[in-house]
């Protein structure tokens, strides 16, 4: 949303993040794989807890936290 100058996309991403955090609080953790229970832990960047944390940081400060897909 920021890169494309589309505030509607940014707002949608924030709403999805709020849903994710609400579900994690309710379930006692993040559901990292569709059929995995919420308490299962994966530290991975692309499909685990590190990735969730990184993306939440990007939502909080997109001008300071770059996309890992754009690193050279």
Backbone atoms as SQL, in Angstrom:
CREATE TABLE atoms (id INTEGER PRIMARY KEY, chain TEXT, resi INTEGER, resn TEXT, atom TEXT, x REAL, y REAL, z REAL);
INSERT INTO atoms VALUES
  (1, 'A', 1, 'UNK', 'N', 0.793, -1.191, 0.000),
  (2, 'A', 1, 'UNK', 'CA', 0.000, 0.000, 0.000),
  (3, 'A', 1, 'UNK', 'C', 0.842, 1.265, 0.000),
  (4, 'A', 2, 'UNK', 'N', 1.925, 1.254, 0.779),
  (5, 'A', 2, 'UNK', 'CA', 2.801, 2.432, 0.842),
  (6, 'A', 2, 'UNK', 'C', 3.513, 2.607, -0.489),
  (7, 'A', 3, 'UNK', 'N', 4.105, 1.532, -0.997),
  (8, 'A', 3, 'UNK', 'CA', 4.857, 1.580, -2.252),
  (9, 'A', 3, 'UNK', 'C', 3.969, 2.009, -3.423),
  (10, 'A', 4, 'UNK', 'N', 2.756, 1.520, -3.441),
  (11, 'A', 4, 'UNK', 'CA', 1.826, 1.846, -4.529),
  (12, 'A', 4, 'UNK', 'C', 1.021, 3.116, -4.271),
  (13, 'A', 5, 'UNK', 'N', 1.248, 3.727, -3.108),
  (14, 'A', 5, 'UNK', 'CA', 0.493, 4.916, -2.701),
  (15, 'A', 5, 'UNK', 'C', -1.007, 4.624, -2.706),
  (16, 'A', 6, 'UNK', 'N', -1.348, 3.490, -2.055),
  (17, 'A', 6, 'UNK', 'CA', -2.739, 3.040, -1.954),
  (18, 'A', 6, 'UNK', 'C', -3.100, 2.884, -0.485),
  (19, 'A', 7, 'UNK', 'N', -3.605, 3.939, 0.148),
  (20, 'A', 7, 'UNK', 'CA', -3.974, 3.862, 1.558),
  (21, 'A', 7, 'UNK', 'C', -4.993, 2.757, 1.852),
  (22, 'A', 8, 'UNK', 'N', -5.850, 2.429, 0.886),
  (23, 'A', 8, 'UNK', 'CA', -6.824, 1.363, 1.101),
  (24, 'A', 8, 'UNK', 'C', -6.145, 0.015, 1.330),
  (25, 'A', 9, 'UNK', 'N', -5.053, -0.238, 0.622),
  (26, 'A', 9, 'UNK', 'CA', -4.313, -1.488, 0.820),
  (27, 'A', 9, 'UNK', 'C', -3.623, -1.507, 2.178),
  (28, 'A', 10, 'UNK', 'N', -3.098, -0.377, 2.567),
  (29, 'A', 10, 'UNK', 'CA', -2.449, -0.255, 3.883),
  (30, 'A', 10, 'UNK', 'C', -3.472, -0.534, 4.999),
  (31, 'A', 11, 'UNK', 'N', -4.643, 0.061, 4.890),
  (32, 'A', 11, 'UNK', 'CA', -5.686, -0.159, 5.896),
  (33, 'A', 11, 'UNK', 'C', -6.121, -1.624, 5.931),
  (34, 'A', 12, 'UNK', 'N', -6.194, -2.262, 4.777),
  (35, 'A', 12, 'UNK', 'CA', -6.572, -3.678, 4.728),
  (36, 'A', 12, 'UNK', 'C', -5.507, -4.539, 5.400),
  (37, 'A', 13, 'UNK', 'N', -4.241, -4.234, 5.167),
  (38, 'A', 13, 'UNK', 'CA', -3.150, -4.974, 5.807),
  (39, 'A', 13, 'UNK', 'C', -3.205, -4.810, 7.320),
  (40, 'A', 14, 'UNK', 'N', -3.490, -3.605, 7.792),
  (41, 'A', 14, 'UNK', 'CA', -3.600, -3.368, 9.227),
  (42, 'A', 14, 'UNK', 'C', -4.770, -4.143, 9.827),
  (43, 'A', 15, 'UNK', 'N', -5.889, -4.195, 9.106),
  (44, 'A', 15, 'UNK', 'CA', -7.055, -4.942, 9.592),
  (45, 'A', 15, 'UNK', 'C', -6.748, -6.436, 9.668),
  (46, 'A', 16, 'UNK', 'N', -6.058, -6.961, 8.672),
  (47, 'A', 16, 'UNK', 'CA', -5.681, -8.381, 8.690),
  (48, 'A', 16, 'UNK', 'C', -4.725, -8.675, 9.847),
  (49, 'A', 17, 'UNK', 'N', -3.795, -7.764, 10.108),
  (50, 'A', 17, 'UNK', 'CA', -2.865, -7.946, 11.226),
  (51, 'A', 17, 'UNK', 'C', -3.612, -7.941, 12.559),
  (52, 'A', 18, 'UNK', 'N', -4.599, -7.059, 12.688),
  (53, 'A', 18, 'UNK', 'CA', -5.404, -7.034, 13.909),
  (54, 'A', 18, 'UNK', 'C', -6.138, -8.353, 14.103),
  (55, 'A', 19, 'UNK', 'N', -6.681, -8.901, 13.026),
  (56, 'A', 19, 'UNK', 'CA', -7.358, -10.203, 13.104),
  (57, 'A', 19, 'UNK', 'C', -6.386, -11.295, 13.518),
  (58, 'A', 20, 'UNK', 'N', -5.198, -11.290, 12.939),
  (59, 'A', 20, 'UNK', 'CA', -4.166, -12.279, 13.266),
  (60, 'A', 20, 'UNK', 'C', -3.795, -12.214, 14.745),
  (61, 'A', 21, 'UNK', 'N', -3.588, -11.007, 15.253),
  (62, 'A', 21, 'UNK', 'CA', -3.212, -10.843, 16.665),
  (63, 'A', 21, 'UNK', 'C', -4.356, -11.232, 17.600),
  (64, 'A', 22, 'UNK', 'N', -5.579, -10.899, 17.232),
  (65, 'A', 22, 'UNK', 'CA', -6.734, -11.290, 18.034),
  (66, 'A', 22, 'UNK', 'C', -6.841, -12.812, 18.113),
  (67, 'A', 23, 'UNK', 'N', -6.696, -13.478, 16.970),
  (68, 'A', 23, 'UNK', 'CA', -6.765, -14.940, 16.957),
  (69, 'A', 23, 'UNK', 'C', -5.629, -15.562, 17.762),
  (70, 'A', 24, 'UNK', 'N', -4.440, -14.989, 17.680),
  (71, 'A', 24, 'UNK', 'CA', -3.297, -15.515, 18.430),
  (72, 'A', 24, 'UNK', 'C', -3.527, -15.380, 19.933),
  (73, 'A', 25, 'UNK', 'N', -4.085, -14.261, 20.352),
  (74, 'A', 25, 'UNK', 'CA', -4.394, -14.089, 21.783),
  (75, 'A', 25, 'UNK', 'C', -5.429, -15.116, 22.232),
  (76, 'A', 26, 'UNK', 'N', -6.462, -15.309, 21.421),
  (77, 'A', 26, 'UNK', 'CA', -7.520, -16.253, 21.751),
  (78, 'A', 26, 'UNK', 'C', -7.012, -17.697, 21.785),
  (79, 'A', 27, 'UNK', 'N', -6.154, -18.064, 20.823),
  (80, 'A', 27, 'UNK', 'CA', -5.691, -19.441, 20.681),
  (81, 'A', 27, 'UNK', 'C', -4.423, -19.751, 21.470),
  (82, 'A', 28, 'UNK', 'N', -3.802, -18.729, 22.052),
  (83, 'A', 28, 'UNK', 'CA', -2.577, -18.948, 22.811),
  (84, 'A', 28, 'UNK', 'C', -1.330, -19.035, 21.944),
  (85, 'A', 29, 'UNK', 'N', -1.394, -18.575, 20.729),
  (86, 'A', 29, 'UNK', 'CA', -0.239, -18.576, 19.834),
  (87, 'A', 29, 'UNK', 'C', -0.678, -18.412, 18.393),
  (88, 'A', 30, 'UNK', 'N', 0.291, -18.307, 17.515),
  (89, 'A', 30, 'UNK', 'CA', 0.013, -18.140, 16.097),
  (90, 'A', 30, 'UNK', 'C', -0.148, -19.494, 15.428),
  (91, 'A', 31, 'UNK', 'N', -1.066, -19.593, 14.513),
  (92, 'A', 31, 'UNK', 'CA', -1.239, -20.806, 13.707),
  (93, 'A', 31, 'UNK', 'C', -0.357, -20.616, 12.476),
  (94, 'A', 32, 'UNK', 'N', 0.804, -21.254, 12.486),
  (95, 'A', 32, 'UNK', 'CA', 1.815, -21.015, 11.460),
  (96, 'A', 32, 'UNK', 'C', 1.635, -21.882, 10.224),
  (97, 'A', 33, 'UNK', 'N', 0.987, -23.000, 10.379),
  (98, 'A', 33, 'UNK', 'CA', 0.666, -23.882, 9.269),
  (99, 'A', 33, 'UNK', 'C', -0.808, -24.214, 9.420),
  (100, 'A', 34, 'UNK', 'N', -1.535, -24.284, 8.340),
  (101, 'A', 34, 'UNK', 'CA', -2.991, -24.418, 8.404),
  (102, 'A', 34, 'UNK', 'C', -3.448, -25.516, 9.357),
  (103, 'A', 35, 'UNK', 'N', -2.866, -26.696, 9.272),
  (104, 'A', 35, 'UNK', 'CA', -3.352, -27.810, 10.088),
  (105, 'A', 35, 'UNK', 'C', -2.550, -28.019, 11.375),
  (106, 'A', 36, 'UNK', 'N', -1.698, -27.062, 11.739),
  (107, 'A', 36, 'UNK', 'CA', -0.909, -27.155, 12.971),
  (108, 'A', 36, 'UNK', 'C', -1.667, -26.468, 14.100),
  (109, 'A', 37, 'UNK', 'N', -1.611, -27.029, 15.298),
  (110, 'A', 37, 'UNK', 'CA', -2.243, -26.338, 16.421),
  (111, 'A', 37, 'UNK', 'C', -1.497, -25.035, 16.704),
  (112, 'A', 38, 'UNK', 'N', -2.183, -24.110, 17.315),
  (113, 'A', 38, 'UNK', 'CA', -1.644, -22.767, 17.531),
  (114, 'A', 38, 'UNK', 'C', -0.406, -22.777, 18.410),
  (115, 'A', 39, 'UNK', 'N', -0.252, -23.755, 19.270),
  (116, 'A', 39, 'UNK', 'CA', 0.906, -23.761, 20.164),
  (117, 'A', 39, 'UNK', 'C', 2.162, -24.314, 19.503),
  (118, 'A', 40, 'UNK', 'N', 2.035, -24.856, 18.283),
  (119, 'A', 40, 'UNK', 'CA', 3.223, -25.336, 17.571),
  (120, 'A', 40, 'UNK', 'C', 4.139, -24.163, 17.268),
  (121, 'A', 41, 'UNK', 'N', 5.447, -24.353, 17.369),
  (122, 'A', 41, 'UNK', 'CA', 6.366, -23.234, 17.187),
  (123, 'A', 41, 'UNK', 'C', 7.297, -23.495, 16.018),
  (124, 'A', 42, 'UNK', 'N', 7.375, -22.538, 15.119),
  (125, 'A', 42, 'UNK', 'CA', 8.321, -22.565, 14.012),
  (126, 'A', 42, 'UNK', 'C', 9.033, -21.216, 14.032),
  (127, 'A', 43, 'UNK', 'N', 10.352, -21.196, 14.186),
  (128, 'A', 43, 'UNK', 'CA', 11.068, -19.926, 14.247),
  (129, 'A', 43, 'UNK', 'C', 11.382, -19.315, 12.876),
  (130, 'A', 44, 'UNK', 'N', 11.040, -19.960, 11.799),
  (131, 'A', 44, 'UNK', 'CA', 11.427, -19.550, 10.448),
  (132, 'A', 44, 'UNK', 'C', 11.038, -18.112, 10.113),
  (133, 'A', 45, 'UNK', 'N', 11.811, -17.516, 9.206),
  (134, 'A', 45, 'UNK', 'CA', 11.521, -16.155, 8.755),
  (135, 'A', 45, 'UNK', 'C', 10.346, -16.136, 7.779),
  (136, 'A', 46, 'UNK', 'N', 10.303, -17.060, 6.843),
  (137, 'A', 46, 'UNK', 'CA', 9.273, -16.988, 5.810),
  (138, 'A', 46, 'UNK', 'C', 7.967, -17.669, 6.185),
  (139, 'A', 47, 'UNK', 'N', 8.003, -18.662, 7.067),
  (140, 'A', 47, 'UNK', 'CA', 6.763, -19.348, 7.432),
  (141, 'A', 47, 'UNK', 'C', 6.641, -19.542, 8.934),
  (142, 'A', 48, 'UNK', 'N', 7.246, -18.671, 9.714),
  (143, 'A', 48, 'UNK', 'CA', 7.216, -18.866, 11.156),
  (144, 'A', 48, 'UNK', 'C', 7.157, -17.580, 11.953),
  (145, 'A', 49, 'UNK', 'N', 7.521, -17.700, 13.223),
  (146, 'A', 49, 'UNK', 'CA', 7.400, -16.595, 14.173),
  (147, 'A', 49, 'UNK', 'C', 8.259, -15.391, 13.797),
  (148, 'A', 50, 'UNK', 'N', 9.463, -15.629, 13.297),
  (149, 'A', 50, 'UNK', 'CA', 10.320, -14.505, 12.908),
  (150, 'A', 50, 'UNK', 'C', 9.676, -13.699, 11.778),
  (151, 'A', 51, 'UNK', 'N', 9.053, -14.387, 10.846),
  (152, 'A', 51, 'UNK', 'CA', 8.376, -13.709, 9.741),
  (153, 'A', 51, 'UNK', 'C', 7.179, -12.904, 10.195),
  (154, 'A', 52, 'UNK', 'N', 6.430, -13.454, 11.138),
  (155, 'A', 52, 'UNK', 'CA', 5.280, -12.719, 11.680),
  (156, 'A', 52, 'UNK', 'C', 5.761, -11.444, 12.364),
  (157, 'A', 53, 'UNK', 'N', 6.770, -11.572, 13.198),
  (158, 'A', 53, 'UNK', 'CA', 7.316, -10.404, 13.882),
  (159, 'A', 53, 'UNK', 'C', 7.845, -9.366, 12.919),
  (160, 'A', 54, 'UNK', 'N', 8.562, -9.834, 11.902),
  (161, 'A', 54, 'UNK', 'CA', 9.121, -8.901, 10.920),
  (162, 'A', 54, 'UNK', 'C', 8.021, -8.156, 10.169),
  (163, 'A', 55, 'UNK', 'N', 6.993, -8.878, 9.760),
  (164, 'A', 55, 'UNK', 'CA', 5.895, -8.227, 9.034),
  (165, 'A', 55, 'UNK', 'C', 5.136, -7.241, 9.918),
  (166, 'A', 56, 'UNK', 'N', 4.974, -7.558, 11.200),
  (167, 'A', 56, 'UNK', 'CA', 4.322, -6.613, 12.108),
  (168, 'A', 56, 'UNK', 'C', 5.171, -5.354, 12.276),
  (169, 'A', 57, 'UNK', 'N', 6.490, -5.513, 12.311),
  (170, 'A', 57, 'UNK', 'CA', 7.377, -4.341, 12.349),
  (171, 'A', 57, 'UNK', 'C', 7.231, -3.509, 11.079),
  (172, 'A', 58, 'UNK', 'N', 7.137, -4.169, 9.944),
  (173, 'A', 58, 'UNK', 'CA', 6.957, -3.451, 8.675),
  (174, 'A', 58, 'UNK', 'C', 5.652, -2.677, 8.665),
  (175, 'A', 59, 'UNK', 'N', 4.595, -3.247, 9.216),
  (176, 'A', 59, 'UNK', 'CA', 3.327, -2.521, 9.280),
  (177, 'A', 59, 'UNK', 'C', 3.430, -1.305, 10.190),
  (178, 'A', 60, 'UNK', 'N', 4.174, -1.448, 11.279),
  (179, 'A', 60, 'UNK', 'CA', 4.315, -0.347, 12.233),
  (180, 'A', 60, 'UNK', 'C', 5.180, 0.780, 11.684),
  (181, 'A', 61, 'UNK', 'N', 6.209, 0.438, 10.911),
  (182, 'A', 61, 'UNK', 'CA', 7.135, 1.457, 10.407),
  (183, 'A', 61, 'UNK', 'C', 7.649, 1.077, 9.022),
  (184, 'A', 62, 'UNK', 'N', 6.798, 1.131, 7.996),
  (185, 'A', 62, 'UNK', 'CA', 7.226, 0.687, 6.670),
  (186, 'A', 62, 'UNK', 'C', 8.367, 1.504, 6.074),
  (187, 'A', 63, 'UNK', 'N', 8.495, 2.736, 6.505),
  (188, 'A', 63, 'UNK', 'CA', 9.580, 3.575, 5.985),
  (189, 'A', 63, 'UNK', 'C', 10.934, 3.221, 6.603),
  (190, 'A', 64, 'UNK', 'N', 10.924, 2.473, 7.704),
  (191, 'A', 64, 'UNK', 'CA', 12.169, 2.113, 8.394),
  (192, 'A', 64, 'UNK', 'C', 12.535, 0.644, 8.259),
  (193, 'A', 65, 'UNK', 'N', 11.551, -0.205, 7.958),
  (194, 'A', 65, 'UNK', 'CA', 11.785, -1.642, 7.883),
  (195, 'A', 65, 'UNK', 'C', 11.518, -2.099, 6.448),
  (196, 'A', 66, 'UNK', 'N', 12.586, -2.443, 5.705),
  (197, 'A', 66, 'UNK', 'CA', 12.404, -2.800, 4.297),
  (198, 'A', 66, 'UNK', 'C', 11.845, -4.216, 4.128),
  (199, 'A', 67, 'UNK', 'N', 11.350, -4.480, 2.950),
  (200, 'A', 67, 'UNK', 'CA', 10.919, -5.832, 2.602),
  (201, 'A', 67, 'UNK', 'C', 12.154, -6.697, 2.401),
  (202, 'A', 68, 'UNK', 'N', 12.143, -7.903, 2.954),
  (203, 'A', 68, 'UNK', 'CA', 13.288, -8.798, 2.745),
  (204, 'A', 68, 'UNK', 'C', 13.393, -9.211, 1.282),
  (205, 'A', 69, 'UNK', 'N', 12.321, -9.114, 0.538),
  (206, 'A', 69, 'UNK', 'CA', 12.349, -9.462, -0.880),
  (207, 'A', 69, 'UNK', 'C', 13.075, -8.424, -1.713),
  (208, 'A', 70, 'UNK', 'N', 13.302, -7.229, -1.160),
  (209, 'A', 70, 'UNK', 'CA', 13.994, -6.189, -1.914),
  (210, 'A', 70, 'UNK', 'C', 15.447, -6.000, -1.480),
  (211, 'A', 71, 'UNK', 'N', 15.927, -6.827, -0.554),
  (212, 'A', 71, 'UNK', 'CA', 17.325, -6.715, -0.145),
  (213, 'A', 71, 'UNK', 'C', 18.250, -7.156, -1.275),
  (214, 'A', 72, 'UNK', 'N', 19.347, -6.478, -1.422),
  (215, 'A', 72, 'UNK', 'CA', 20.357, -6.854, -2.443),
  (216, 'A', 72, 'UNK', 'C', 21.571, -7.429, -1.789);
